[in-house]
């Protein structure tokens, strides 16, 4: 049990480190590549990694399962990263990181709406406000001014909403 927990913690920390660098890495890549090109490279690397981990075709039992997996793929990979990449062409990586930190809020709302057994309580809202305040303090430390760009910021919000639907699909896949 302890070994599994430790492996899970290491995997989570590794994921956070990788994911935390994607905003800045993508911003740098956008100097030489278009958002769609970066998305293509991510697809390619993802397919290669998945094939190395599991070199067999996943066989699903019914058409409904395929639709759920397709929904997850469209939301979690295609639309989310496309919106994030395009948003980064209009606004700063700091803005994107703060805005995308709102994804748990949208995820909670989507899950509460579509999964009737899930309810949002006051502690969810309080935790969200505290987390967002902390993220804003970390992201905008050193007196850095917040630079707003309505189009880029709106695209980042849409990416957070799309991620919420991805999370919903993953929850359905898990059940």
N, C-alpha and C positions, 0 to 999 in steps of 0.2 A: 504494500500500500504506500509506504513512505517513498519507495523508489519510483513508483508511478507519479506520485505528487511532485517529486523533485524533477522528473523528466518533463512533466507538464509545465512547471514553473520555468524551466530553462527554455522550453519551446515558446512560451509566452513572452519572455524577455527578448529572445531572438526575434520574434515577430514584431515586437514593439520597436526594436532598434532598426530593423529593416523598413518597417512602415513609416517610422519617424523621419527617415531620410528621403522618402519618395517625393515629398513636396519640393524640396530644394533640388534634388536630382532632376526631377521633371522640369523645373524652371530652367536649369542649365541646359538640358536637352532641347528645350524649346528654342534655343538660340540657333540650332542647326536643323531641327526637325519640326514637321507639322504635328499638331495634336493627334491626328489619325495615324501618322507613321509611328509615333510612340506607342499608341494603342496596339498596332499591329505587332511591334516587337514584344510587347508584354504578352500578347496572345501566344506568339511563337514560343517564348521562353516558358510560359505557363504550360503549354501543351507538351513541350519537351520535358519539363520537370514532372508532370503528371505521368507521362509515359515511362519515365525512369522509375518512378515509385510504384506504378501499377500498369505493367505493359499488356493488359488485357482489356477488351471492350466490356463496358458495363452493360449488362443485360437487365432491362426493366420489364416488369411483369405486365403493366397495363399502360394505355395511352395517357391516362391522367398523370402518372408518374413522369412521363416524358415532358408533359406540359409544365409541371412544377420545376423540373430540372432546367428546362428551357427558360422559364421565368427567372430562375436564379442566375443563369448565365447571362441573360440579357441585362438584368438589373445590376448584378454584382460585378461583372467584368466590363461588359460593353458600355452601358450608359454611364455608370458611375465614373469609370476612368476617362471616358470621352468628355463628360462634363467637367471633371476635375482638370484635365489637360487644357481644355479650352478656357476655363476660368483662370488658370494660371497665366494665360496670355494677356489677360485684362487687369489682373490685380496681383497683390503681393502674396508670397507664400505664407507670411504671417496671418494675413486675413483668411486665407483658405484654411489654414490649420485651425484657427479659432472657429470659423463657421462650420467646418466639418466635424468639429467636436460636438456640435449639436445633434449629430446623427442618433445618439441614444434617445434623445427626446422624441424625435420623429419615429424611431423604432418602437418606443414604448406606446406611442399613440397608434401606430399602424397595428401592432400586436393587440392592443386593447380593443380596437375596432373590429378586427377580423377574427380574433380568438376570444370568444365570449368569456372564457374562464379566466382571462387575465384582466386585472383591474389596476388602474393607476391610483396610488394613495398619496397622501401629503408628503411622505418621506421621499418619494420619487421626485416630486417637484423641488423640494428643498435640496436634495442631493444634486439635481441638475443645476440649480442656481449656484450652489457652492462650487461645483466642478467647473462651470463656465467662468466664474470669477477667477478661480485659480489658474485656469488656462490662459485667460486674458492677461493676468498679471505676469505670468511666465513669458508669454509671447510678445508682450509689448513693454518689457522692462527696459530700463535705461532711457526713459523719456522719449522713446520713439513715438512719433505721431501716427495715429491710425489714418491710413489713406483709404478712402472709400472709392470704389468704382462700382456703380450700380449693376452693370451688366456682369462683371466678373463675380461680384458677391452674390447676385441672384443665381448664377450658374452653380456656384458652390452650395447654395441652399438647396437647389434642385438635386445636386449630387447627394447631399445628406438625405433627402427624401427618397431618392432611388435606393440608397443603401438601406433604408428602413424596409423597403419592399424586398430587397435581397435577404435581409435578416428574417423576414416573414417566410420567404420561400425555404430558407435553410431550416427554419423551425419545422416547417411541414415535412421536409425531407427527413429530418431527425425522427419524426414520429412515424 
